[in-house]
Amino acid sequence: MGEAPVREDGTVTRSAEYVGSFPVDDRCLDDQMEQLHTQLKSIKTFKRRRPVSLKFSIKGVKMYNEDETTLLMAHALRRVSLSTAWPVDAQFAFVSHNPGSTDAQLYCHVFQARHSRAAQFLNLLLCRCFQLCYLGKHPEDAQLDSVGSMPRRNPSLLNHGFPLSVSALVSFRRAPFQGLLPGTKKVQKSFDDLHSSPDEVFPTSSPSLVRKKAIRTKALRSGAYRSFTFTPLKQRSVQERLSASQAEGKDKALARRSRTPSLAETEEALAQAVWCWAGIATDCSCSLLADDVLGSYLLCPHPKKPKSGSLIIRFPCGLITHLIENTCTGKFLLETYKTEFSSIAELIEHYTETRGELPCLLNCARVNHCYEWEESRR
């Protein structure tokens, strides 16, 4: 399917055919899914369809006419309760309640895609929107493993390599704090300012130049080779600059943690992001999985064998973890099961269509864990 075209506002547009909608009964989640699949099977032969353009973003789903000139339907993401697909019939659907509705009546909106993979892709887009929305509202549940550890304490001036003597100035080749302070161009300016403001901290370029400037500007007034300390003004100035640079570094690290992946991904990358609940911590993903649809799953490292993958599936009896084994021929299979597959995607696709040894089929549907039943004034 290639790559999803994305706009500057983070919106992905896909074409489909709108079949229609039907009310969904207020039942438990598993019963609702049974009703949805029954209804989807009954309307798959409907011939009256309208070509539309669907726009997905973490704000919601909008449906336009085919040439995208008229808005036909819009749903904020908080009003969408779940997304599903029936690839065998190339159907995609989501359940939501209408804006301003007081009774929160749910409706299932059904779309016909061009083929099964297109239906899967539409479902993956909306499922990923659910995950990104959750990350935006719950940054504390973000996966932090990929981010380097943050400093545990504020660094002092001494452990950042500030010299205590001119001999120390001569000994090191590059200032350890270089890069925290202004760059090369601004350093040249600070050299000029050094003559008019002896209390300014002198930057370092080469050992001999540092030594000469220290002596020439009389920054070391009691002898060039005697140990020295910063004046209070110098120390306060440098500490403020270091604190500011450290805070900026923390902000950048936090930005990396909270940065939401774009929807503009290939089909394979998007599928993996949804299957792995990318960006959300594994323990949090498991908690959410327990409240998801029957047959939903999480692809993650095995808790006891981190170098091996596992598939955590929500069965009627609860969450069950299946180790994904690699055979000597490079194939994949679930632990204790015999069927082998050439890829993880092929394994998931197989158990989505054929139950095999599993208690139930894998389910591509996902619940929106940020869904809001009650309308609020915004």
C-alpha positions as CSV (number, residue, x, y, z in Angstrom):
1,M,0.0,0.0,0.0
2,G,3.0,2.2,0.1
3,E,3.2,5.2,2.4
4,A,0.3,7.1,3.7
5,P,0.3,10.7,2.4
6,V,0.4,13.1,5.4
7,R,-0.2,16.9,5.5
8,E,1.5,19.4,7.7
9,D,-1.3,19.2,10.3
10,G,-0.7,15.4,10.7
11,T,-3.8,14.4,8.8
12,V,-3.8,11.3,6.6
13,T,-6.4,11.0,3.8
14,R,-7.7,7.8,2.3
15,S,-10.5,7.0,-0.1
16,A,-13.3,4.5,0.5
17,E,-17.0,4.0,-0.1
18,Y,-19.5,4.9,2.6
19,V,-22.1,2.1,3.0
20,G,-24.1,3.5,5.8
21,S,-24.6,3.2,9.6
22,F,-26.7,1.2,12.0
23,P,-27.4,1.6,15.8
24,V,-25.3,-0.4,18.2
25,D,-27.0,-1.8,21.3
26,D,-25.8,-0.9,24.8
27,R,-24.2,-4.2,25.7
28,C,-20.9,-5.4,27.1
29,L,-17.9,-5.1,24.7
30,D,-17.8,-8.8,23.7
31,D,-21.5,-8.8,22.9
32,Q,-21.2,-5.6,20.9
33,M,-18.5,-7.2,18.8
34,E,-20.7,-10.1,18.0
35,Q,-23.5,-7.8,16.9
36,L,-21.1,-5.8,14.8
37,H,-19.8,-8.8,12.9
38,T,-23.3,-10.1,12.4
39,Q,-24.5,-6.8,10.9
40,L,-21.3,-6.4,8.8
41,K,-22.0,-9.8,7.2
42,S,-25.6,-8.9,6.4
43,I,-24.8,-5.6,4.6
44,K,-21.8,-6.7,2.6
45,T,-24.0,-7.1,-0.5
46,F,-25.3,-3.6,-0.3
47,K,-24.9,-1.9,-3.7
48,R,-25.7,1.7,-2.7
49,R,-22.4,3.2,-1.7
50,R,-21.0,6.7,-1.9
51,P,-17.3,7.4,-2.8
52,V,-15.8,9.5,0.0
53,S,-12.5,10.7,1.4
54,L,-11.6,9.9,5.0
55,K,-9.3,12.1,7.0
56,F,-7.6,10.6,10.0
57,S,-5.8,12.5,12.8
58,I,-5.4,12.3,16.5
59,K,-8.2,14.9,16.7
60,G,-10.7,12.6,15.0
61,V,-12.2,11.3,11.8
62,K,-13.8,13.4,9.1
63,M,-15.6,12.3,6.0
64,Y,-15.7,14.4,2.9
65,N,-17.2,13.9,-0.6
66,E,-14.9,12.4,-3.2
67,D,-13.3,15.6,-4.3
68,E,-12.9,16.8,-0.6
69,T,-15.0,20.0,-1.1
70,T,-17.9,19.2,1.2
71,L,-17.7,17.9,4.8
72,L,-20.3,15.2,5.3
73,M,-19.5,13.9,8.8
74,A,-17.0,14.6,11.6
75,H,-16.3,12.8,14.8
76,A,-13.9,13.9,17.5
77,L,-11.7,11.0,18.6
78,R,-13.1,11.1,22.1
79,R,-16.6,10.2,20.6
80,V,-15.2,7.1,18.8
81,S,-15.4,4.0,21.0
82,L,-13.7,1.4,18.8
83,S,-12.4,0.6,15.3
84,T,-12.6,-2.7,13.4
85,A,-12.2,-4.3,10.0
86,W,-13.5,-7.4,8.3
87,P,-10.7,-7.9,5.7
88,V,-12.3,-10.9,4.0
89,D,-15.1,-8.6,2.8
90,A,-12.9,-5.5,2.6
91,Q,-15.0,-3.7,5.2
92,F,-13.9,-1.1,7.7
93,A,-16.0,0.3,10.5
94,F,-15.9,2.4,13.6
95,V,-18.4,3.0,16.4
96,S,-19.2,6.4,17.8
97,H,-22.0,8.6,19.2
98,N,-23.2,11.7,17.4
99,P,-22.0,15.1,18.5
100,G,-24.4,16.8,21.0
101,S,-26.3,13.5,21.6
102,T,-27.8,13.4,25.1
103,D,-28.5,9.6,25.2
104,A,-25.0,8.7,23.8
105,Q,-26.6,6.3,21.3
106,L,-23.9,4.4,19.5
107,Y,-23.8,4.0,15.7
108,C,-21.5,1.9,13.6
109,H,-20.4,3.6,10.4
110,V,-19.4,1.1,7.7
111,F,-17.1,1.7,4.7
112,Q,-16.2,-0.5,1.8
113,A,-12.5,-0.4,0.8
114,R,-11.0,-1.3,-2.5
115,H,-9.6,-4.6,-1.2
116,S,-8.7,-6.3,2.0
117,R,-5.4,-4.7,2.6
118,A,-7.0,-1.2,2.2
119,A,-9.6,-2.1,4.8
120,Q,-6.9,-3.2,7.2
121,F,-4.9,-0.1,6.6
122,L,-7.9,2.2,7.4
123,N,-8.4,0.2,10.6
124,L,-4.7,0.5,11.5
125,L,-4.8,4.3,11.0
126,L,-7.7,4.7,13.4
127,C,-6.2,2.3,15.9
128,R,-2.9,4.2,15.8
129,C,-4.8,7.4,16.4
130,F,-6.3,5.8,19.5
131,Q,-2.8,5.0,20.8
132,L,-1.3,8.4,20.0
133,C,-4.3,10.1,21.7
134,Y,-3.7,8.0,24.8
135,L,0.0,8.9,24.8
136,G,-0.9,12.6,24.5
137,K,-3.3,12.4,27.5
138,H,-1.1,10.0,29.6
139,P,2.6,10.9,29.0
140,E,3.5,9.2,32.3
141,D,2.7,5.9,30.6
142,A,5.1,6.5,27.7
143,Q,7.9,3.9,27.1
144,L,11.2,5.4,28.3
145,D,13.6,2.6,27.5
146,S,14.7,4.2,24.3
147,V,15.7,7.4,26.0
148,G,19.1,7.8,27.6
149,S,19.1,8.1,31.4
150,M,18.7,11.6,32.8
151,P,21.3,13.0,35.3
152,R,20.3,12.2,38.8
153,R,21.7,15.4,40.3
154,N,22.7,18.8,39.2
155,P,26.3,18.9,38.1
156,S,28.6,21.1,40.0
157,L,31.2,23.4,38.4
158,L,34.0,21.2,39.6
159,N,32.8,18.0,37.9
160,H,32.4,19.8,34.6
161,G,36.2,20.2,34.2
162,F,36.7,23.8,35.3
163,P,40.4,24.1,35.9
164,L,41.9,24.9,39.3
165,S,45.2,26.1,38.0
166,V,46.9,27.4,34.9
167,S,48.8,24.1,34.7
168,A,45.4,22.4,34.5
169,L,44.4,24.8,31.8
170,V,47.4,23.8,29.7
171,S,46.9,20.1,30.2
172,F,43.4,19.6,28.7
173,R,42.9,19.8,24.9
174,R,39.2,20.7,24.7
175,A,36.9,22.3,27.3
176,P,34.6,19.6,28.6
177,F,31.8,22.2,28.7
178,Q,32.3,23.2,25.0
179,G,29.0,23.0,23.3
180,L,27.1,24.0,26.4
181,L,28.3,27.5,26.1
182,P,27.9,29.7,22.9
183,G,29.4,28.3,19.7
184,T,32.5,29.2,17.8
185,K,31.2,32.4,16.3
186,K,29.9,33.7,19.6
187,V,33.1,32.6,21.3
188,Q,35.0,35.1,19.2
189,K,32.7,37.8,20.3
190,S,33.3,36.9,24.0
191,F,37.0,37.1,23.4
192,D,36.5,40.7,22.4
193,D,34.2,41.4,25.3
194,L,36.8,39.9,27.6
195,H,39.0,43.1,27.4
196,S,36.2,45.3,28.6
197,S,34.7,42.9,31.2
198,P,37.4,41.0,33.1
199,D,34.7,39.3,35.2
200,E,33.4,37.5,32.2
201,V,34.4,33.8,31.9
202,F,37.0,33.4,29.2
203,P,36.3,30.6,26.8
204,T,39.0,28.2,25.8
205,S,40.4,27.4,22.4
206,S,44.0,26.2,22.8
207,P,46.1,25.7,25.9
208,S,48.7,28.3,25.0
209,L,46.1,30.9,24.0
210,V,44.2,30.3,27.2
211,R,47.3,30.8,29.3
212,K,48.4,33.9,27.4
213,K,44.9,35.5,27.7
214,A,44.7,34.6,31.3
215,I,48.0,36.4,32.0
216,R,47.3,39.3,29.6
217,T,43.9,40.2,31.0
218,K,45.2,39.7,34.6
219,A,42.4,37.3,35.3
220,L,45.0,35.6,37.6
221,R,46.2,38.6,39.5
222,S,48.2,36.8,42.2
223,G,50.5,34.8,39.8
224,A,50.0,32.9,36.6
225,Y,50.8,29.5,38.1
226,R,49.0,29.8,41.4
227,S,45.7,28.0,42.1
228,F,42.7,30.2,41.7
229,T,38.9,30.2,42.1
230,F,36.1,32.0,40.4
231,T,34.8,35.3,41.8
232,P,31.2,35.1,43.0
233,L,30.0,36.9,39.9
234,K,31.9,34.5,37.6
235,Q,30.6,31.5,39.4
236,R,27.1,32.7,39.4
237,S,27.2,33.5,35.7
238,V,28.6,30.1,34.7
239,Q,26.3,28.2,37.0
240,E,23.3,30.0,35.5
241,R,24.4,29.2,32.0
242,L,25.1,25.6,32.9
243,S,21.7,25.3,34.6
244,A,20.0,26.8,31.6
245,S,21.8,24.4,29.2
246,Q,21.0,21.4,31.5
247,A,17.3,22.5,31.6
248,E,17.3,22.7,27.8
249,G,18.8,19.2,27.6
250,K,16.1,17.9,29.9
251,D,13.4,19.6,27.8
252,K,14.8,18.0,24.7
253,A,14.9,14.6,26.3
254,L,11.3,15.0,27.5
255,A,10.4,16.1,24.0
256,R,11.9,12.9,22.7
257,R,9.8,10.9,25.2
258,S,6.6,12.7,24.4
259,R,7.1,13.1,20.7
260,T,4.3,11.3,18.9
261,P,5.2,9.2,15.9
262,S,3.6,10.4,12.7
263,L,0.8,8.5,10.9
264,A,2.8,8.9,7.7
265,E,4.3,5.5,7.9
266,T,4.4,2.5,5.5
267,E,1.8,-0.1,5.9
268,E,4.3,-2.5,7.5
269,A,5.6,0.2,10.0
270,L,2.1,1.2,10.9
271,A,1.0,-2.4,11.5
272,Q,4.0,-3.0,13.7
273,A,3.3,0.2,15.7
274,V,-0.2,-0.9,16.4
275,W,0.7,-4.4,17.2
276,C,3.5,-3.3,19.6
277,W,1.5,-0.4,21.0
278,A,4.6,1.6,20.1
279,G,5.4,4.4,22.6
280,I,3.4,3.0,25.4
281,A,5.1,1.1,28.3
282,T,4.6,-2.6,28.2
283,D,3.0,-2.9,31.7
284,C,0.6,-0.1,30.8
285,S,-0.2,-1.8,27.4
286,C,-1.0,-5.0,29.2
287,S,-3.4,-3.2,31.5
288,L,-5.2,-1.6,28.5
289,L,-5.2,-5.0,26.7
290,A,-7.1,-6.6,29.5
291,D,-10.0,-4.1,28.8
292,D,-9.8,-4.5,25.0
293,V,-11.8,-6.7,22.7
294,L,-11.7,-10.4,22.8
295,G,-8.8,-11.7,20.7
296,S,-6.8,-8.4,20.8
297,Y,-3.1,-8.8,21.2
298,L,0.2,-7.1,22.0
299,L,3.5,-8.0,20.4
300,C,6.4,-7.4,22.8
301,P,9.6,-8.9,24.2
302,H,9.0,-12.0,26.3
303,P,9.1,-11.1,30.0
304,K,11.4,-13.9,30.9
305,K,13.4,-14.0,27.6
306,P,13.9,-10.4,26.6
307,K,15.8,-11.5,23.4
308,S,12.7,-13.4,22.2
309,G,9.4,-12.0,21.1
310,S,6.0,-12.9,22.6
311,L,2.4,-12.5,21.7
312,I,0.1,-11.5,24.6
313,I,-3.5,-12.3,23.8
314,R,-6.7,-11.4,25.6
315,F,-8.7,-14.7,25.8
316,P,-12.0,-15.3,27.6
317,C,-9.9,-16.6,30.6
318,G,-7.7,-13.5,30.6
319,L,-4.3,-12.5,29.2
320,I,-2.1,-15.3,28.0
321,T,1.5,-14.9,26.9
322,H,2.8,-17.0,24.0
323,L,6.5,-17.2,23.3
324,I,7.4,-16.7,19.7
325,E,10.1,-19.2,18.8
326,N,12.6,-19.1,16.0
327,T,13.3,-22.4,14.2
328,C,16.7,-23.4,12.8
329,T,15.3,-22.7,9.4
330,G,14.4,-19.1,10.2
331,K,10.7,-19.7,10.7
332,F,8.4,-18.5,13.4
333,L,5.9,-20.3,15.5
334,L,4.1,-20.0,18.8
335,E,5.5,-22.0,21.7
336,T,4.1,-25.6,21.9
337,Y,2.4,-25.1,18.5
338,K,3.5,-26.8,15.3
339,T,2.5,-24.4,12.5
340,E,5.5,-22.4,11.2
341,F,5.5,-19.1,9.4
342,S,8.0,-17.1,7.4
343,S,7.3,-13.8,9.3
344,I,5.5,-12.4,12.3
345,A,3.0,-10.7,10.0
346,E,2.2,-14.0,8.4
347,L,1.7,-15.6,11.8
348,I,-0.7,-12.8,12.9
349,E,-2.6,-12.9,9.7
350,H,-3.0,-16.7,9.9
351,Y,-4.4,-16.6,13.4
352,T,-6.7,-13.7,12.5
353,E,-8.4,-15.9,9.9
354,T,-7.9,-19.4,11.4
355,R,-8.2,-20.1,15.0
356,G,-6.0,-23.2,14.9
357,E,-4.8,-24.2,18.3
358,L,-5.9,-20.9,19.9
359,P,-9.0,-20.6,22.0
360,C,-10.3,-17.8,19.7
361,L,-9.3,-15.8,16.6
362,L,-7.0,-12.9,16.9
363,N,-9.0,-9.7,16.5
364,C,-7.8,-6.6,14.6
365,A,-10.4,-4.4,16.4
366,R,-9.2,-2.0,19.1
367,V,-11.0,0.0,21.8
368,N,-10.4,3.7,22.2
369,H,-9.3,4.0,25.8
370,C,-9.8,7.8,25.7
371,Y,-13.5,7.4,24.7
372,E,-15.8,9.7,26.6
373,W,-19.4,8.6,27.1
374,E,-20.7,11.9,28.4
375,E,-20.7,15.0,26.3
376,S,-18.8,18.0,27.8
377,R,-18.8,21.6,26.7
378,R,-15.5,22.5,25.0
